Amino acid sequence: MKHPNEYSQLITLTLAGNRDAYGELYEATIRDVYQTVHFLVRETSDVDDIVQEIYIQVHRSLEQFDVNRPFKPWLMGVVMRQIHAYRRKRWTHLRMVKKVEQTDLMLEHDFTSDVVDRLSNRRLLASVDRLPFKLKQVIILHYLNEYSQEESAAILGIPLGTVKSRIHAALQKLRQKSDNHTLFKGKVEDLHEFQ
């Protein structure tokens, strides 16, 4: 993980026209961005396009970034806005297709092995995937990307209380599955959020 000052230096060099600096910024952040998009977007064929759009938007918006603030939460905000735009566009498209064809669309489930390894449990991953998007979003930011609740609120542009209530609601839903009690280990128990 890069030190925040290194991001500032890379941003300054990028804004000055240094392509190598933007390449370094990309390399330093692509793994987290890709995993987050891959986990929140069901259509795996669209993941690469969304990630590309994210980095195009980052490059366009970099001049507006305040270098006195942390870069990674700002970047995750761009990620979440692009995913939201994609989902809105996808939803509109699906409604049109459904009206025309009057058929149900089957969506494939496919997750990177990195995400599965990070959560280290396929049943837990499947349970998280079944959560409503707003709940899944805070779980991914807080537990997969290890952002604090405050950082998650800033990334999503919602109040801290909303993040806390969504985490609580998500954990409640996950607890409802009796076999999930044995699934949770590590960070959740350490924070006493699950007991």
KEKE-3310 file (N, C-alpha, C; in steps of 0.2 Angstrom, whole numbers, plus 5000, padded with zeros to 4 digits):
npx = (5004:5003:5010:5001:5007:5014:5004:5000:5011:5011:4999:5001:5012:5005:4995:5004:5006:5013:5014:5019:5018:5004:5002:5008:5000:4988:4993:4995:4982:4974:4970:4962:4952:4947:4943:4933:4923:4921:4915:4903:4897:4887:4887:4900:4906:4905:4914:4927:4925:4919:4929:4938:4931:4930:4944:4946:4937:4943:4955:4950:4944:4954:4960:4951:4953:4957:4972:4975:4967:4963:4968:4963:4950:4943:4945:4937:4925:4923:4923:4911:4901:4902:4899:4886:4880:4882:4874:4861:4860:4860:4849:4839:4841:4838:4824:4819:4822:4815:4802:4801:4804:4798:4804:4812:4828:4843:4855:4872:4883:4899:4914:4930:4944:4953:4944:4936:4946:4950:4939:4938:4928:4916:4902:4899:4902:4892:4881:4883:4882:4869:4863:4853:4858:4862:4865:4875:4885:4890:4895:4905:4914:4917:4922:4928:4937:4941:4938:4935:4920:4917:4925:4918:4906:4909:4914:4902:4894:4884:4876:4885:4877:4868:4877:4881:4868:4865:4876:4873:4860:4863:4871:4862:4853:4862:4864:4852:4852:4854:4865:4875:4881:4893:4901:4907:4922:4936:4938:4925:4920:4930:4927:4916:4904:4896:4890)
npy = (4994:5011:5026:5040:5052:5048:5045:5058:5064:5056:5060:5074:5074:5067:5076:5085:5080:5068:5052:5040:5042:5041:5028:5022:5025:5019:5005:5004:5004:4996:4983:4983:4991:4983:4971:4976:4980:4968:4961:4967:4968:4958:4954:4947:4950:4963:4969:4973:4984:4993:4995:5001:5013:5019:5022:5031:5041:5044:5050:5061:5068:5071:5084:5090:5084:5085:5086:5086:5078:5060:5049:5036:5033:5043:5038:5026:5032:5037:5024:5018:5027:5025:5012:5013:5021:5012:5001:5008:5011:4998:4992:5000:4995:4982:4982:4987:4977:4966:4971:4970:4956:4949:4939:4930:4935:4926:4928:4926:4919:4923:4924:4931:4922:4928:4936:4926:4919:4929:4931:4918:4908:4900:4898:4909:4919:4917:4919:4933:4938:4937:4947:4962:4975:4988:4984:4975:4982:4991:4980:4975:4986:4988:4976:4968:4977:4984:4997:5010:5013:5026:5030:5023:5029:5041:5038:5033:5043:5045:5047:5043:5036:5029:5020:5012:5007:5000:4990:4984:4979:4970:4961:4956:4949:4940:4932:4926:4915:4899:4891:4899:4904:4897:4901:4914:4921:4929:4946:4951:4945:4950:4963:4963:4964:4955:4948)
npz = (5000:4996:5003:5008:5004:4993:4983:4982:4976:4964:4958:4956:4947:4936:4933:4928:4916:4915:4910:4914:4928:4930:4926:4936:4947:4943:4943:4957:4962:4955:4959:4971:4965:4954:4961:4969:4959:4952:4962:4965:4953:4943:4930:4923:4911:4909:4918:4915:4906:4914:4924:4916:4912:4925:4927:4917:4921:4933:4928:4922:4932:4941:4942:4951:4963:4980:4986:4999:5005:5009:4996:4992:4998:4990:4977:4979:4980:4967:4960:4966:4961:4947:4946:4951:4941:4930:4934:4934:4921:4916:4922:4916:4903:4904:4908:4896:4887:4893:4892:4878:4874:4884:4893:4906:4912:4914:4926:4927:4940:4945:4952:4957:4961:4970:4978:4983:4990:4999:5007:5011:5011:5003:5005:5014:5005:4995:5003:5006:4993:4990:4997:4998:4986:4992:5005:5003:4997:5008:5016:5007:5006:5020:5025:5015:5008:5019:5024:5036:5045:5044:5033:5023:5023:5018:5006:5000:5001:5010:5026:5042:5051:5043:5036:5047:5051:5039:5039:5051:5048:5037:5043:5052:5043:5037:5049:5051:5043:5049:5048:5045:5057:5060:5051:5052:5056:5063:5058:5060:5072:5080:5081:5088:5082:5078:5088)
capx = (5000:5007:5009:4997:5011:5016:4998:5000:5016:5009:4994:5004:5015:5000:4992:5009:5007:5018:5010:5021:5015:4997:5003:5010:4994:4984:4996:4994:4975:4969:4968:4956:4946:4945:4940:4927:4919:4920:4911:4897:4893:4886:4889:4907:4908:4906:4918:4933:4923:4917:4935:4941:4927:4932:4950:4945:4934:4948:4959:4946:4942:4960:4961:4947:4955:4960:4978:4976:4963:4966:4966:4959:4942:4940:4945:4932:4919:4922:4921:4904:4897:4902:4895:4879:4878:4881:4868:4855:4860:4859:4842:4835:4841:4834:4817:4817:4823:4810:4796:4801:4805:4794:4807:4816:4835:4846:4862:4878:4887:4906:4918:4937:4947:4955:4938:4935:4952:4950:4933:4939:4922:4911:4895:4898:4902:4886:4876:4884:4880:4861:4860:4852:4864:4864:4869:4881:4890:4894:4899:4911:4918:4920:4925:4933:4942:4943:4937:4931:4913:4917:4927:4913:4901:4912:4914:4896:4891:4879:4878:4888:4872:4866:4882:4880:4862:4866:4880:4869:4854:4866:4873:4856:4851:4867:4863:4846:4854:4857:4871:4880:4884:4899:4905:4910:4928:4941:4937:4918:4920:4935:4924:4910:4898:4891:4888)
capy = (5000:5017:5031:5045:5057:5045:5046:5065:5065:5054:5064:5080:5072:5065:5082:5089:5077:5062:5046:5035:5043:5039:5021:5019:5026:5013:4999:5004:5004:4992:4977:4985:4993:4977:4966:4979:4980:4961:4958:4971:4968:4951:4952:4948:4952:4970:4971:4976:4990:4997:4997:5006:5019:5021:5025:5037:5046:5047:5054:5067:5072:5072:5091:5092:5080:5089:5082:5086:5072:5053:5047:5029:5034:5047:5034:5022:5036:5036:5017:5017:5031:5022:5006:5015:5023:5006:4998:5011:5009:4991:4991:5003:4991:4976:4984:4987:4970:4962:4973:4967:4949:4946:4933:4931:4935:4923:4931:4921:4921:4921:4928:4930:4918:4932:4937:4920:4918:4934:4929:4911:4904:4900:4899:4915:4923:4916:4923:4940:4940:4937:4953:4968:4979:4993:4981:4971:4988:4992:4975:4975:4992:4988:4970:4966:4983:4986:5004:5011:5015:5033:5031:5020:5034:5047:5035:5032:5050:5044:5048:5037:5032:5025:5015:5008:5003:4995:4985:4980:4975:4965:4956:4952:4945:4934:4928:4923:4908:4896:4888:4905:4906:4894:4904:4920:4921:4935:4953:4953:4943:4954:4970:4961:4967:4949:4944)
capz = (5000:4995:5008:5005:5000:4986:4979:4980:4971:4957:4955:4954:4941:4931:4931:4924:4909:4916:4909:4919:4935:4930:4926:4943:4951:4941:4946:4964:4964:4951:4962:4975:4961:4951:4965:4971:4954:4951:4967:4965:4946:4942:4923:4923:4904:4909:4923:4912:4903:4920:4927:4911:4913:4931:4927:4913:4925:4938:4925:4920:4938:4945:4944:4956:4969:4985:4988:5007:5008:5007:4989:4991:4999:4985:4972:4980:4978:4959:4959:4968:4957:4941:4947:4951:4934:4926:4937:4932:4914:4915:4924:4910:4897:4906:4907:4889:4884:4896:4888:4871:4874:4889:4896:4911:4911:4920:4927:4930:4946:4944:4957:4956:4966:4975:4982:4987:4995:5004:5012:5013:5012:4997:5008:5016:4999:4992:5007:5005:4986:4991:5001:4993:4984:4997:5011:5000:4996:5014:5018:5003:5008:5026:5027:5010:5007:5026:5025:5042:5044:5042:5026:5019:5023:5014:4999:4997:5001:5015:5033:5045:5054:5037:5035:5053:5051:5034:5041:5056:5044:5033:5048:5054:5037:5037:5055:5050:5041:5055:5046:5045:5063:5060:5045:5053:5060:5061:5059:5062:5079:5083:5082:5092:5078:5076:5094)
cpx = (5004:5005:5005:5001:5013:5010:4998:5005:5014:5004:4997:5008:5011:4997:4997:5010:5011:5013:5012:5019:5008:4997:5004:5004:4989:4986:4995:4987:4971:4967:4962:4950:4943:4941:4933:4921:4917:4915:4904:4893:4893:4888:4897:4910:4909:4911:4924:4931:4922:4924:4938:4937:4929:4939:4950:4942:4939:4953:4956:4945:4948:4961:4957:4948:4959:4966:4979:4971:4965:4963:4961:4952:4939:4940:4939:4925:4918:4920:4914:4899:4897:4898:4887:4876:4878:4875:4861:4855:4858:4851:4837:4835:4837:4827:4815:4817:4817:4803:4795:4800:4800:4797:4811:4824:4838:4853:4867:4881:4894:4910:4926:4939:4950:4950:4937:4940:4952:4945:4934:4934:4917:4904:4894:4898:4895:4880:4877:4881:4872:4859:4858:4858:4867:4868:4875:4887:4894:4898:4906:4916:4922:4924:4930:4938:4944:4943:4933:4924:4913:4919:4922:4907:4903:4912:4907:4892:4884:4881:4881:4883:4869:4870:4881:4874:4862:4870:4876:4863:4857:4868:4867:4853:4856:4866:4857:4847:4857:4864:4877:4884:4891:4904:4909:4916:4932:4938:4930:4918:4925:4932:4918:4904:4893:4888:4882)
cpy = (5006:5022:5037:5050:5055:5046:5054:5067:5062:5058:5071:5079:5070:5072:5087:5085:5070:5056:5040:5036:5040:5031:5018:5020:5021:5007:4999:5003:4999:4986:4978:4987:4987:4972:4969:4978:4973:4959:4961:4971:4961:4949:4953:4950:4960:4973:4975:4983:4995:5000:5002:5013:5023:5025:5031:5043:5049:5052:5061:5071:5073:5079:5093:5089:5085:5085:5082:5081:5066:5052:5041:5030:5038:5043:5029:5025:5036:5029:5016:5021:5028:5015:5007:5017:5017:5002:5001:5010:5002:4989:4994:4998:4984:4976:4984:4980:4966:4964:4970:4960:4946:4939:4935:4931:4931:4926:4926:4924:4919:4926:4926:4926:4922:4934:4931:4918:4923:4933:4922:4907:4905:4901:4906:4920:4923:4920:4931:4942:4940:4943:4958:4972:4984:4990:4978:4977:4990:4987:4974:4980:4990:4982:4967:4971:4986:4994:5005:5013:5022:5034:5028:5025:5039:5044:5035:5038:5049:5045:5042:5033:5027:5019:5010:5004:4998:4989:4980:4976:4969:4959:4952:4947:4939:4930:4924:4916:4904:4893:4893:4906:4903:4897:4910:4920:4927:4942:4955:4951:4948:4961:4969:4964:4961:4946:4948)
cpz = (5000:5001:5004:5001:4993:4981:4977:4975:4964:4954:4953:4947:4935:4929:4927:4917:4909:4915:4913:4926:4935:4930:4933:4948:4949:4944:4954:4967:4961:4955:4966:4970:4957:4955:4967:4965:4952:4956:4967:4958:4944:4935:4922:4916:4904:4914:4920:4909:4909:4923:4922:4912:4920:4930:4922:4917:4930:4934:4924:4927:4943:4947:4950:4963:4973:4988:4996:5010:5006:5000:4988:4992:4993:4978:4972:4978:4971:4957:4960:4963:4950:4941:4947:4944:4929:4928:4934:4925:4912:4916:4918:4904:4898:4905:4900:4886:4887:4893:4881:4870:4879:4892:4902:4909:4916:4920:4930:4936:4944:4948:4956:4962:4971:4980:4987:4992:5001:5009:5014:5014:5007:5000:5010:5010:4996:4996:5006:4998:4986:4994:4996:4992:4989:5003:5009:4999:5002:5017:5014:5005:5015:5028:5021:5009:5014:5027:5032:5040:5041:5035:5021:5018:5018:5007:4996:4997:5005:5022:5037:5048:5049:5036:5041:5053:5045:5036:5046:5052:5040:5038:5051:5049:5037:5043:5054:5047:5047:5054:5046:5051:5064:5055:5047:5058:5058:5063:5062:5070:5083:5085:5086:5089:5077:5082:5097)
residu = (MET:LYS:HIS:PRO:ASN:GLU:TYR:SER:GLN:LEU:ILE:THR:LEU:THR:LEU:ALA:GLY:ASN:ARG:ASP:ALA:TYR:GLY:GLU:LEU:TYR:GLU:ALA:THR:ILE:ARG:ASP:VAL:TYR:GLN:THR:VAL:HIS:PHE:LEU:VAL:ARG:GLU:THR:SER:ASP:VAL:ASP:ASP:ILE:VAL:GLN:GLU:ILE:TYR:ILE:GLN:VAL:HIS:ARG:SER:LEU:GLU:GLN:PHE:ASP:VAL:ASN:ARG:PRO:PHE:LYS:PRO:TRP:LEU:MET:GLY:VAL:VAL:MET:ARG:GLN:ILE:HIS:ALA:TYR:ARG:ARG:LYS:ARG:TRP:THR:HIS:LEU:ARG:MET:VAL:LYS:LYS:VAL:GLU:GLN:THR:ASP:LEU:MET:LEU:GLU:HIS:ASP:PHE:THR:SER:ASP:VAL:VAL:ASP:ARG:LEU:SER:ASN:ARG:ARG:LEU:LEU:ALA:SER:VAL:ASP:ARG:LEU:PRO:PHE:LYS:LEU:LYS:GLN:VAL:ILE:ILE:LEU:HIS:TYR:LEU:ASN:GLU:TYR:SER:GLN:GLU:GLU:SER:ALA:ALA:ILE:LEU:GLY:ILE:PRO:LEU:GLY:THR:VAL:LYS:SER:ARG:ILE:HIS:ALA:ALA:LEU:GLN:LYS:LEU:ARG:GLN:LYS:SER:ASP:ASN:HIS:THR:LEU:PHE:LYS:GLY:LYS:VAL:GLU:ASP:LEU:HIS:GLU:PHE:GLN)
# end
